[in-house]
Amino acid sequence: MGTAMNTIGSWDTRKERLKRLYPLLTDEDLMLDATNRNEMFGNLQAKLNITSAELHAIIISL
């Protein structure tokens, strides 16, 4: 993900919007830190059954 994901405040806002759009997502699914970023995005792709490009587009649009 690009620079849109670089700040915690920005992620907190996007995380809440994602949870509204996809009620099946939990806080645990959306827990982001420097060590789990790739794993978290992979898990989100699998849970939502979407590609990396689709997930990126969704997050950027929030």
N, C-alpha and C positions, 0 to 999 in steps of 0.2 A: 504494500500500500504506500502511497506517496506521502507528501508532507502533511496532508490533511489529517493524518493519524498521529502526528508528532506530539501533541499536547494532551495532557490528562484531561483538562477541562473540555477540550474538543471531543475526546473519546466519551466522557461521561454524558455529554449531550447526545451523541450518536447512539450510545448504548441504550438510553431511554427510548429514543425513537425506534430503534430496532425491536425493542421489547414490545412496543405498541403495535408495530407492523406485523411481528411474528410472535404471538403470545406463547408459543411453545419454547421460546428462548428464555433461559434463566440467567440470574446474575452470575452463576458459576460458568455458564457458557460464554459469557461476555467479559470475564475477568482478564484484563490485559496487563501484562508487565513485560519487561525487556526479555525475559527468558522464555516466555511461552507464546509469543506473537504468532509465529508460523503454525504452531500446533493449534492455537485457538482458531485461526482462520481456516485451517484444514477441517477442524471439527465443525465449524459453522457451515462450511460448504457441504459436508456430509449430512448434517442435520437438516439443512434446508434443501438438499438435493440440487445444488446449483454449482456452476463453474466458478473458478477463481475470478474471471473477468466479470461475471454477473455479480458476485459478491462485492468486488471493487466498485462497480457502477452503483450498486445500492448504497454503499457506505458513503461514497463521494456525493451522492444526491441528497443525503440527509442534512 
